[in-house]
Amino acid sequence: MSKTYIANIRERDFVDSPFLVRDKVMAMAKNGKPYMTLKLVDRTGEVEGRVWDRVDEFNGLFGKDDFIRVKGKASVYLGKMQLVVQEIERLAEKSVSLADFLPVSSRDTQVMATELRQKVDSLKNPHLRALLKVFLDDSDFLQAYCKAPAAKSMHHVYLGGLLEHSLAVADLADDICRRYSELDRDLLVAGALLHDIGKVDELRYVRTFDYTDEGKLLGHIVMGVEMIDEKLRGLENFPRPLALLLKHLLLSHHGQYEYGSPKRPKTMEAVVLNFIDDLDAKINGVRTHIEKEPDSDSAWTSYHRLYDRYFFKPQNLAEPTGTPNEEQEREVVMKPASPARPAARPKNDKKPSFGFSLADQLKGKSLDLFAANPEKEEGDDR
Protein backbone atom coordinates (compact mmCIF):
# COMPACT_ATOMS: atom_id res chain seq x y z
CA MET A 1 0.00 0.00 0.00
CA SER A 2 1.39 3.39 -0.98
CA LYS A 3 2.01 5.92 1.80
CA THR A 4 1.12 9.60 1.56
CA TYR A 5 3.07 11.49 4.20
CA ILE A 6 1.26 14.20 6.13
CA ALA A 7 3.91 16.78 5.25
CA ASN A 8 3.11 16.26 1.55
CA ILE A 9 -0.68 16.62 1.79
CA ARG A 10 -2.01 19.68 0.02
CA GLU A 11 -5.42 21.31 0.01
CA ARG A 12 -8.01 19.50 -2.14
CA ASP A 13 -5.88 16.36 -2.39
CA PHE A 14 -7.74 13.06 -2.25
CA VAL A 15 -5.84 10.98 0.28
CA ASP A 16 -5.80 7.17 0.42
CA SER A 17 -3.12 6.18 2.92
CA PRO A 18 -2.38 4.40 6.22
CA PHE A 19 -2.04 6.47 9.41
CA LEU A 20 -1.56 5.84 13.11
CA VAL A 21 -4.39 6.99 15.39
CA ARG A 22 -2.88 9.04 18.22
CA ASP A 23 -6.25 10.18 19.55
CA LYS A 24 -9.92 9.53 18.93
CA VAL A 25 -12.78 11.65 20.33
CA MET A 26 -16.52 11.20 19.87
CA ALA A 27 -18.72 14.29 20.14
CA MET A 28 -22.20 15.53 19.36
CA ALA A 29 -22.97 18.33 16.91
CA LYS A 30 -25.55 21.03 17.68
CA ASN A 31 -28.07 19.22 15.47
CA GLY A 32 -27.76 16.11 17.65
CA LYS A 33 -25.76 14.14 15.12
CA PRO A 34 -22.57 12.40 16.31
CA TYR A 35 -19.19 13.12 14.76
CA MET A 36 -15.65 11.91 15.37
CA THR A 37 -12.37 13.82 15.62
CA LEU A 38 -9.14 11.92 14.97
CA LYS A 39 -5.52 12.88 15.46
CA LEU A 40 -3.70 11.04 12.68
CA VAL A 41 0.09 10.85 12.69
CA ASP A 42 3.07 9.62 10.77
CA ARG A 43 6.76 10.40 11.09
CA THR A 44 6.36 13.74 9.27
CA GLY A 45 3.71 15.22 11.53
CA GLU A 46 0.05 15.05 12.47
CA VAL A 47 -3.23 16.01 10.84
CA GLU A 48 -6.75 16.24 12.20
CA GLY A 49 -9.35 13.91 10.69
CA ARG A 50 -13.06 14.67 10.87
CA VAL A 51 -15.71 11.96 10.38
CA TRP A 52 -19.21 13.28 9.77
CA ASP A 53 -20.97 10.24 8.28
CA ARG A 54 -21.21 6.56 9.34
CA VAL A 55 -19.73 7.56 12.69
CA ASP A 56 -21.17 4.68 14.75
CA GLU A 57 -20.06 2.16 12.14
CA PHE A 58 -16.48 3.43 12.03
CA ASN A 59 -16.28 3.86 15.81
CA GLY A 60 -16.46 0.11 16.34
CA LEU A 61 -13.68 -0.66 13.86
CA PHE A 62 -10.64 0.75 15.64
CA GLY A 63 -9.26 2.49 18.71
CA LYS A 64 -6.41 4.74 19.82
CA ASP A 65 -2.96 3.50 18.75
CA ASP A 66 -4.39 1.41 15.91
CA PHE A 67 -3.27 1.65 12.31
CA ILE A 68 -6.02 2.57 9.86
CA ARG A 69 -6.34 3.18 6.15
CA VAL A 70 -8.06 6.49 5.53
CA LYS A 71 -9.74 7.76 2.40
CA GLY A 72 -10.73 11.40 2.45
CA LYS A 73 -10.46 14.92 1.08
CA ALA A 74 -7.88 17.40 2.39
CA SER A 75 -8.88 20.97 3.20
CA VAL A 76 -7.40 23.88 5.11
CA TYR A 77 -9.53 25.17 7.98
CA LEU A 78 -8.36 28.14 10.08
CA GLY A 79 -4.88 27.75 8.68
CA LYS A 80 -4.54 24.06 9.54
CA MET A 81 -4.73 21.04 7.25
CA GLN A 82 -7.66 18.73 7.89
CA LEU A 83 -8.93 15.48 6.38
CA VAL A 84 -12.65 14.99 5.86
CA VAL A 85 -12.74 11.22 6.22
CA GLN A 86 -15.02 9.15 3.98
CA GLU A 87 -13.72 5.60 4.47
CA ILE A 88 -11.82 3.85 7.29
CA GLU A 89 -10.25 0.39 7.35
CA ARG A 90 -8.35 -1.07 10.32
CA LEU A 91 -4.88 -2.41 9.43
CA ALA A 92 -2.77 -5.13 11.01
CA GLU A 93 0.63 -3.96 12.28
CA LYS A 94 2.43 -6.43 10.01
CA SER A 95 0.95 -4.70 6.95
CA VAL A 96 2.67 -1.37 7.67
CA SER A 97 6.22 -0.16 8.18
CA LEU A 98 6.62 1.20 11.73
CA ALA A 99 9.38 3.54 10.52
CA ASP A 100 6.70 5.49 8.63
CA PHE A 101 4.77 6.47 11.72
CA LEU A 102 7.01 7.82 14.45
CA PRO A 103 8.90 11.09 13.89
CA VAL A 104 12.67 10.79 14.05
CA SER A 105 15.35 13.36 14.86
CA SER A 106 16.86 15.03 11.80
CA ARG A 107 20.26 14.32 13.36
CA ASP A 108 21.94 10.97 12.75
CA THR A 109 21.80 8.79 15.87
CA GLN A 110 25.29 7.37 15.39
CA VAL A 111 26.77 10.85 15.01
CA MET A 112 25.05 11.95 18.23
CA ALA A 113 26.22 8.81 20.06
CA THR A 114 29.79 9.62 19.03
CA GLU A 115 29.36 13.19 20.31
CA LEU A 116 28.04 11.78 23.58
CA ARG A 117 31.16 9.65 24.09
CA GLN A 118 33.40 12.58 23.21
CA LYS A 119 31.60 14.78 25.74
CA VAL A 120 32.05 12.13 28.44
CA ASP A 121 35.74 11.70 27.57
CA SER A 122 36.21 15.47 27.93
CA LEU A 123 35.33 15.36 31.64
CA LYS A 124 38.47 15.89 33.73
CA ASN A 125 36.85 14.88 37.02
CA PRO A 126 37.61 11.12 37.23
CA HIS A 127 34.57 10.37 39.41
CA LEU A 128 32.05 12.02 37.09
CA ARG A 129 33.72 10.49 34.05
CA ALA A 130 33.55 7.04 35.63
CA LEU A 131 29.86 7.47 36.47
CA LEU A 132 28.98 8.54 32.94
CA LYS A 133 30.93 5.63 31.49
CA VAL A 134 28.98 3.19 33.65
CA PHE A 135 25.82 4.50 31.97
CA LEU A 136 27.40 4.23 28.51
CA ASP A 137 28.49 0.64 29.21
CA ASP A 138 24.89 -0.30 30.03
CA SER A 139 23.73 -1.38 26.56
CA ASP A 140 20.02 -1.43 27.46
CA PHE A 141 20.19 2.07 28.90
CA LEU A 142 22.23 3.44 26.00
CA GLN A 143 19.85 2.01 23.42
CA ALA A 144 16.87 3.60 25.19
CA TYR A 145 18.73 6.90 25.74
CA CYS A 146 19.47 7.15 22.02
CA LYS A 147 15.91 6.24 21.01
CA ALA A 148 13.62 8.02 23.50
CA PRO A 149 11.84 11.31 22.77
CA ALA A 150 12.48 14.19 25.17
CA ALA A 151 8.78 14.74 25.90
CA LYS A 152 5.28 13.69 24.93
CA SER A 153 4.22 16.91 23.27
CA MET A 154 6.19 19.99 24.37
CA HIS A 155 9.62 19.73 22.72
CA HIS A 156 11.88 17.25 20.88
CA VAL A 157 8.86 15.00 20.36
CA TYR A 158 10.57 12.43 18.14
CA LEU A 159 12.78 9.39 18.39
CA GLY A 160 16.27 10.51 19.33
CA GLY A 161 14.88 13.71 20.86
CA LEU A 162 16.19 12.96 24.35
CA LEU A 163 19.78 12.51 23.17
CA GLU A 164 19.55 15.54 20.85
CA HIS A 165 18.22 17.72 23.68
CA SER A 166 20.75 16.47 26.25
CA LEU A 167 23.68 17.13 23.90
CA ALA A 168 22.37 20.61 23.12
CA VAL A 169 22.10 21.44 26.82
CA ALA A 170 25.62 20.08 27.39
CA ASP A 171 26.92 22.28 24.54
CA LEU A 172 25.20 25.29 26.09
CA ALA A 173 26.84 24.39 29.41
CA ASP A 174 30.25 24.50 27.72
CA ASP A 175 29.42 27.88 26.18
CA ILE A 176 28.35 29.32 29.54
CA CYS A 177 31.41 27.96 31.36
CA ARG A 178 33.73 29.71 28.90
CA ARG A 179 32.20 33.01 29.97
CA TYR A 180 31.84 32.28 33.70
CA SER A 181 35.01 30.54 34.84
CA GLU A 182 33.84 30.13 38.43
CA LEU A 183 31.36 27.42 37.34
CA ASP A 184 32.25 23.75 37.77
CA ARG A 185 32.27 22.79 34.10
CA ASP A 186 32.46 19.02 34.64
CA LEU A 187 29.60 19.01 37.13
CA LEU A 188 27.41 21.14 34.88
CA VAL A 189 28.09 19.07 31.74
CA ALA A 190 27.49 15.82 33.64
CA GLY A 191 24.23 17.25 34.96
CA ALA A 192 23.20 18.29 31.44
CA LEU A 193 23.76 14.78 30.09
CA LEU A 194 21.97 13.11 33.02
CA HIS A 195 19.19 15.58 33.89
CA ASP A 196 16.49 13.80 31.85
CA ILE A 197 17.69 10.18 31.98
CA GLY A 198 14.52 9.16 33.82
CA LYS A 199 12.61 9.74 30.59
CA VAL A 200 13.92 6.49 29.13
CA ASP A 201 11.41 4.78 31.46
CA GLU A 202 8.96 7.63 32.08
CA LEU A 203 7.82 7.64 28.45
CA ARG A 204 6.77 4.84 26.16
CA TYR A 205 7.52 5.22 22.48
CA VAL A 206 6.51 2.10 20.60
CA ARG A 207 3.53 3.25 18.55
CA THR A 208 2.80 6.65 20.04
CA PHE A 209 4.40 8.80 22.71
CA ASP A 210 2.76 8.53 26.10
CA TYR A 211 3.56 8.09 29.80
CA THR A 212 4.19 4.73 31.43
CA ASP A 213 2.49 3.90 34.73
CA GLU A 214 5.82 4.48 36.51
CA GLY A 215 6.19 7.79 34.71
CA LYS A 216 2.76 8.95 35.87
CA LEU A 217 3.27 7.81 39.45
CA LEU A 218 6.88 8.94 39.98
CA GLY A 219 8.01 11.19 37.11
CA HIS A 220 11.37 11.35 35.36
CA ILE A 221 13.07 13.51 38.02
CA VAL A 222 12.65 10.99 40.84
CA MET A 223 13.33 8.12 38.45
CA GLY A 224 16.55 9.76 37.26
CA VAL A 225 17.86 10.20 40.81
CA GLU A 226 17.08 6.54 41.50
CA MET A 227 19.04 5.52 38.39
CA ILE A 228 22.06 7.55 39.53
CA ASP A 229 21.87 5.99 43.01
CA GLU A 230 21.84 2.54 41.46
CA LYS A 231 24.98 3.24 39.41
CA LEU A 232 26.76 4.90 42.34
CA ARG A 233 26.41 1.73 44.40
CA GLY A 234 28.72 0.02 41.94
CA LEU A 235 31.41 2.71 42.16
CA GLU A 236 33.95 2.75 44.96
CA ASN A 237 35.02 5.95 46.68
CA PHE A 238 32.64 8.26 44.78
CA PRO A 239 32.66 11.45 46.90
CA ARG A 240 29.39 11.86 48.75
CA PRO A 241 29.43 15.71 48.46
CA LEU A 242 29.82 15.39 44.68
CA ALA A 243 26.95 12.90 44.49
CA LEU A 244 24.83 15.33 46.51
CA LEU A 245 25.55 18.22 44.13
CA LEU A 246 24.86 16.07 41.06
CA LYS A 247 21.53 14.80 42.39
CA HIS A 248 20.55 18.36 43.29
CA LEU A 249 20.96 19.28 39.61
CA LEU A 250 18.37 16.67 38.65
CA LEU A 251 15.99 17.53 41.49
CA SER A 252 16.01 21.27 40.72
CA HIS A 253 16.32 21.49 36.92
CA HIS A 254 12.65 22.46 36.45
CA GLY A 255 13.31 25.52 38.57
CA GLN A 256 10.05 26.02 40.44
CA TYR A 257 7.69 23.85 42.47
CA GLU A 258 4.76 24.62 40.16
CA TYR A 259 6.76 23.19 37.24
CA GLY A 260 7.19 19.86 39.00
CA SER A 261 10.57 20.59 40.55
CA PRO A 262 11.03 18.88 43.97
CA LYS A 263 13.68 21.48 44.86
CA ARG A 264 14.52 24.95 43.58
CA PRO A 265 18.09 25.59 42.32
CA LYS A 266 20.44 26.37 45.19
CA THR A 267 23.85 26.23 43.51
CA MET A 268 25.19 28.26 40.59
CA GLU A 269 25.38 25.14 38.41
CA ALA A 270 21.77 24.32 39.25
CA VAL A 271 20.63 27.84 38.33
CA VAL A 272 22.44 27.63 35.00
CA LEU A 273 21.10 24.14 34.20
CA ASN A 274 17.54 25.26 34.84
CA PHE A 275 17.89 28.15 32.38
CA ILE A 276 19.72 26.34 29.58
CA ASP A 277 17.41 23.32 29.78
CA ASP A 278 14.40 25.62 29.47
CA LEU A 279 16.09 27.62 26.68
CA ASP A 280 16.75 24.63 24.45
CA ALA A 281 13.30 23.16 25.13
CA LYS A 282 11.50 26.39 24.23
CA ILE A 283 13.56 27.04 21.10
CA ASN A 284 12.73 23.58 19.82
CA GLY A 285 9.08 23.88 20.81
CA VAL A 286 8.57 27.24 19.09
CA ARG A 287 10.52 26.18 16.00
CA THR A 288 8.41 23.02 15.67
CA HIS A 289 5.19 25.01 16.05
CA ILE A 290 6.24 27.47 13.34
CA GLU A 291 7.29 24.71 10.92
CA LYS A 292 4.16 22.58 11.26
CA GLU A 293 1.89 24.90 9.23
CA PRO A 294 3.55 25.13 5.80
CA ASP A 295 0.23 25.67 4.02
CA SER A 296 -0.79 28.75 5.98
CA ASP A 297 -0.35 32.09 4.18
CA SER A 298 -0.67 34.01 7.44
CA ALA A 299 2.38 35.78 8.86
CA TRP A 300 1.32 34.40 12.25
CA THR A 301 1.05 30.85 13.54
CA SER A 302 -2.07 29.39 15.04
CA TYR A 303 -2.54 29.84 18.79
CA HIS A 304 -0.16 27.75 20.90
CA ARG A 305 -2.11 26.84 24.03
CA LEU A 306 0.84 25.70 26.15
CA TYR A 307 2.78 28.90 25.40
CA ASP A 308 -0.44 30.96 25.47
CA ARG A 309 0.37 33.07 22.39
CA TYR A 310 0.71 33.32 18.62
CA PHE A 311 4.15 33.46 17.01
CA PHE A 312 5.28 35.65 14.13
CA LYS A 313 6.74 33.58 11.32
CA PRO A 314 9.95 34.73 9.59
CA GLN A 315 9.21 36.00 6.11
CA ASN A 316 11.49 35.76 3.08
CA LEU A 317 12.36 39.33 2.09
CA ALA A 318 12.70 40.03 -1.62
CA GLU A 319 16.32 40.19 -2.75
CA PRO A 320 17.26 43.55 -4.33
CA THR A 321 18.12 43.46 -8.01
CA GLY A 322 21.05 45.21 -9.60
CA THR A 323 24.08 46.65 -7.81
CA PRO A 324 23.20 49.39 -5.32
CA ASN A 325 25.50 52.33 -5.08
CA GLU A 326 27.30 53.16 -1.83
CA GLU A 327 24.55 55.49 -0.63
CA GLN A 328 21.86 52.86 -1.29
CA GLU A 329 23.90 50.24 0.56
CA ARG A 330 24.19 52.57 3.54
CA GLU A 331 20.44 53.15 3.47
CA VAL A 332 19.71 49.43 3.33
CA VAL A 333 21.92 48.84 6.37
CA MET A 334 20.90 51.84 8.47
CA LYS A 335 17.28 52.45 7.57
CA PRO A 336 14.67 50.12 9.09
CA ALA A 337 12.23 48.53 6.67
CA SER A 338 9.07 50.55 6.12
CA PRO A 339 5.69 48.87 6.12
CA ALA A 340 4.05 48.38 2.76
CA ARG A 341 1.97 51.36 1.67
CA PRO A 342 -1.74 50.54 1.42
CA ALA A 343 -3.35 50.60 -2.00
CA ALA A 344 -4.93 53.88 -3.14
CA ARG A 345 -8.58 54.24 -2.19
CA PRO A 346 -11.08 54.61 -5.04
CA LYS A 347 -12.63 58.07 -5.14
CA ASN A 348 -16.14 56.73 -4.61
CA ASP A 349 -15.09 54.70 -1.58
CA LYS A 350 -15.98 56.73 1.50
CA LYS A 351 -14.46 54.28 4.00
CA PRO A 352 -10.84 54.95 4.99
CA SER A 353 -8.36 52.21 4.11
CA PHE A 354 -5.84 51.30 6.78
CA GLY A 355 -4.16 48.53 4.80
CA PHE A 356 -5.10 45.70 7.18
CA SER A 357 -8.72 44.75 7.72
CA LEU A 358 -9.94 42.85 10.75
CA ALA A 359 -10.36 39.82 8.51
CA ASP A 360 -6.71 40.11 7.46
CA GLN A 361 -5.55 40.27 11.06
CA LEU A 362 -7.64 37.26 12.06
CA LYS A 363 -6.70 35.16 9.05
CA GLY A 364 -5.41 31.78 10.22
CA LYS A 365 -6.32 32.43 13.87
CA SER A 366 -8.45 30.25 16.13
CA LEU A 367 -11.62 32.12 17.11
CA ASP A 368 -12.48 29.76 19.94
CA LEU A 369 -12.07 32.24 22.79
CA PHE A 370 -13.32 29.85 25.45
CA ALA A 371 -11.18 26.82 24.68
CA ALA A 372 -9.72 25.34 27.82
CA ASN A 373 -6.01 24.70 28.07
CA PRO A 374 -5.14 21.04 27.57
CA GLU A 375 -4.29 19.00 30.61
CA LYS A 376 -0.83 19.95 31.82
CA GLU A 377 1.55 17.08 31.58
CA GLU A 378 3.52 15.63 34.47
CA GLY A 379 6.74 17.50 35.17
CA ASP A 380 5.81 20.37 32.81
CA ASP A 381 6.89 18.03 29.96
CA ARG A 382 10.37 19.50 30.01
Solvent accessible surface area in square Angstrom, and as a share of the most:
residue,aa,sasa,rsa
1,M,128,0.57
2,S,91,0.59
3,K,42,0.18
4,T,46,0.27
5,Y,45,0.17
6,I,17,0.09
7,A,48,0.37
8,N,95,0.49
9,I,2,0.01
10,R,111,0.40
11,E,89,0.40
12,R,191,0.70
13,D,54,0.28
14,F,122,0.51
15,V,3,0.02
16,D,45,0.23
17,S,0,0.00
18,P,8,0.05
19,F,0,0.00
20,L,1,0.00
21,V,0,0.00
22,R,45,0.16
23,D,56,0.29
24,K,43,0.18
25,V,77,0.45
26,M,74,0.33
27,A,36,0.28
28,M,122,0.55
29,A,31,0.24
30,K,216,0.92
31,N,121,0.62
32,G,47,0.45
33,K,99,0.42
34,P,39,0.24
35,Y,42,0.16
36,M,0,0.00
37,T,30,0.17
38,L,1,0.00
39,K,77,0.33
40,L,0,0.00
41,V,1,0.01
42,D,1,0.01
43,R,101,0.37
44,T,53,0.31
45,G,30,0.28
46,E,80,0.36
47,V,6,0.03
48,E,60,0.27
49,G,0,0.00
50,R,56,0.20
51,V,0,0.00
52,W,102,0.36
53,D,88,0.46
54,R,111,0.40
55,V,7,0.04
56,D,107,0.56
57,E,93,0.42
58,F,3,0.01
59,N,56,0.29
60,G,70,0.68
61,L,77,0.39
62,F,14,0.06
63,G,25,0.24
64,K,100,0.42
65,D,26,0.13
66,D,21,0.11
67,F,2,0.01
68,I,0,0.00
69,R,67,0.24
70,V,0,0.00
71,K,67,0.28
72,G,0,0.00
73,K,86,0.36
74,A,1,0.01
75,S,36,0.23
76,V,43,0.25
77,Y,136,0.52
78,L,74,0.37
79,G,15,0.14
80,K,99,0.42
81,M,32,0.14
82,Q,23,0.10
83,L,0,0.00
84,V,50,0.28
85,V,7,0.04
86,Q,91,0.41
87,E,73,0.33
88,I,11,0.06
89,E,85,0.38
90,R,128,0.47
91,L,16,0.08
92,A,51,0.40
93,E,72,0.32
94,K,190,0.80
95,S,65,0.42
96,V,26,0.15
97,S,61,0.39
98,L,78,0.39
99,A,73,0.57
100,D,29,0.15
101,F,2,0.01
102,L,13,0.06
103,P,24,0.15
104,V,86,0.49
105,S,10,0.06
106,S,117,0.76
107,R,87,0.32
108,D,81,0.42
109,T,49,0.29
110,Q,133,0.59
111,V,77,0.44
112,M,0,0.00
113,A,17,0.13
114,T,70,0.41
115,E,53,0.24
116,L,3,0.01
117,R,106,0.39
118,Q,112,0.50
119,K,29,0.12
120,V,1,0.00
121,D,84,0.44
122,S,45,0.29
123,L,2,0.01
124,K,173,0.73
125,N,41,0.21
126,P,79,0.50
127,H,62,0.28
128,L,0,0.00
129,R,71,0.26
130,A,41,0.32
131,L,0,0.00
132,L,4,0.02
133,K,84,0.36
134,V,48,0.28
135,F,1,0.00
136,L,12,0.06
137,D,115,0.60
138,D,45,0.23
139,S,84,0.54
140,D,113,0.58
141,F,18,0.07
142,L,29,0.14
143,Q,130,0.58
144,A,26,0.20
145,Y,5,0.02
146,C,16,0.10
147,K,93,0.40
148,A,0,0.00
149,P,0,0.00
150,A,0,0.00
151,A,0,0.00
152,K,66,0.28
153,S,60,0.39
154,M,27,0.12
155,H,3,0.01
156,H,5,0.02
157,V,31,0.18
158,Y,37,0.14
159,L,30,0.15
160,G,2,0.02
161,G,0,0.00
162,L,0,0.00
163,L,0,0.00
164,E,25,0.11
165,H,0,0.00
166,S,0,0.00
167,L,5,0.02
168,A,29,0.22
169,V,0,0.00
170,A,0,0.00
171,D,67,0.35
172,L,46,0.23
173,A,0,0.00
174,D,21,0.11
175,D,71,0.37
176,I,49,0.25
177,C,16,0.10
178,R,181,0.66
179,R,187,0.68
180,Y,104,0.40
181,S,105,0.68
182,E,125,0.56
183,L,13,0.06
184,D,63,0.33
185,R,63,0.23
186,D,15,0.08
187,L,4,0.02
188,L,0,0.00
189,V,0,0.00
190,A,0,0.00
191,G,0,0.00
192,A,0,0.00
193,L,1,0.01
194,L,3,0.01
195,H,0,0.00
196,D,1,0.00
197,I,0,0.00
198,G,0,0.00
199,K,3,0.01
200,V,12,0.07
201,D,70,0.37
202,E,4,0.02
203,L,4,0.02
204,R,86,0.31
205,Y,24,0.09
206,V,108,0.62
207,R,57,0.21
208,T,2,0.01
209,F,6,0.02
210,D,19,0.10
211,Y,17,0.07
212,T,37,0.21
213,D,114,0.59
214,E,79,0.35
215,G,0,0.00
216,K,111,0.47
217,L,148,0.74
218,L,85,0.42
219,G,13,0.13
220,H,4,0.02
221,I,9,0.05
222,V,57,0.33
223,M,6,0.03
224,G,1,0.01
225,V,21,0.12
226,E,89,0.40
227,M,32,0.14
228,I,0,0.00
229,D,47,0.25
230,E,102,0.46
231,K,34,0.14
232,L,24,0.12
233,R,187,0.68
234,G,67,0.65
235,L,40,0.20
236,E,153,0.69
237,N,130,0.67
238,F,29,0.12
239,P,46,0.29
240,R,200,0.73
241,P,93,0.59
242,L,21,0.10
243,A,11,0.08
244,L,118,0.59
245,L,73,0.36
246,L,0,0.00
247,K,42,0.18
248,H,26,0.12
249,L,1,0.00
250,L,0,0.00
251,L,46,0.23
252,S,0,0.00
253,H,0,0.00
254,H,1,0.00
255,G,2,0.02
256,Q,76,0.34
257,Y,118,0.45
258,E,120,0.54
259,Y,90,0.34
260,G,37,0.36
261,S,3,0.02
262,P,57,0.36
263,K,86,0.36
264,R,113,0.41
265,P,29,0.18
266,K,130,0.55
267,T,37,0.22
268,M,112,0.50
269,E,20,0.09
270,A,0,0.00
271,V,53,0.31
272,V,19,0.11
273,L,0,0.00
274,N,20,0.10
275,F,135,0.56
276,I,8,0.04
277,D,0,0.00
278,D,31,0.16
279,L,85,0.42
280,D,19,0.10
281,A,2,0.02
282,K,82,0.35
283,I,84,0.43
284,N,8,0.04
285,G,4,0.04
286,V,34,0.19
287,R,122,0.45
288,T,68,0.40
289,H,10,0.04
290,I,41,0.21
291,E,116,0.52
292,K,103,0.44
293,E,13,0.06
294,P,94,0.59
295,D,47,0.24
296,S,19,0.12
297,D,127,0.66
298,S,14,0.09
299,A,35,0.27
300,W,106,0.37
301,T,0,0.00
302,S,11,0.07
303,Y,70,0.26
304,H,26,0.12
305,R,88,0.32
306,L,71,0.35
307,Y,15,0.06
308,D,95,0.49
309,R,131,0.48
310,Y,77,0.29
311,F,31,0.13
312,F,112,0.47
313,K,21,0.09
314,P,111,0.70
315,Q,93,0.41
316,N,156,0.80
317,L,148,0.74
318,A,101,0.79
319,E,146,0.65
320,P,102,0.64
321,T,133,0.77
322,G,71,0.68
323,T,132,0.77
324,P,45,0.28
325,N,89,0.46
326,E,122,0.55
327,E,109,0.49
328,Q,89,0.39
329,E,87,0.39
330,R,114,0.42
331,E,85,0.38
332,V,108,0.62
333,V,116,0.67
334,M,144,0.64
335,K,114,0.48
336,P,112,0.70
337,A,100,0.77
338,S,85,0.55
339,P,118,0.74
340,A,91,0.70
341,R,219,0.80
342,P,65,0.41
343,A,90,0.69
344,A,101,0.78
345,R,118,0.43
346,P,83,0.52
347,K,210,0.89
348,N,133,0.68
349,D,52,0.27
350,K,190,0.80
351,K,156,0.66
352,P,90,0.57
353,S,60,0.39
354,F,164,0.68
355,G,39,0.37
356,F,137,0.57
357,S,56,0.36
358,L,127,0.63
359,A,73,0.57
360,D,78,0.40
361,Q,106,0.47
362,L,75,0.37
363,K,114,0.48
364,G,12,0.12
365,K,19,0.08
366,S,38,0.25
367,L,106,0.53
368,D,83,0.43
369,L,150,0.75
370,F,184,0.77
371,A,35,0.27
372,A,81,0.63
373,N,105,0.54
374,P,65,0.41
375,E,159,0.71
376,K,117,0.49
377,E,32,0.14
378,E,68,0.30
379,G,22,0.21
380,D,24,0.12
381,D,8,0.04
382,R,10,0.03
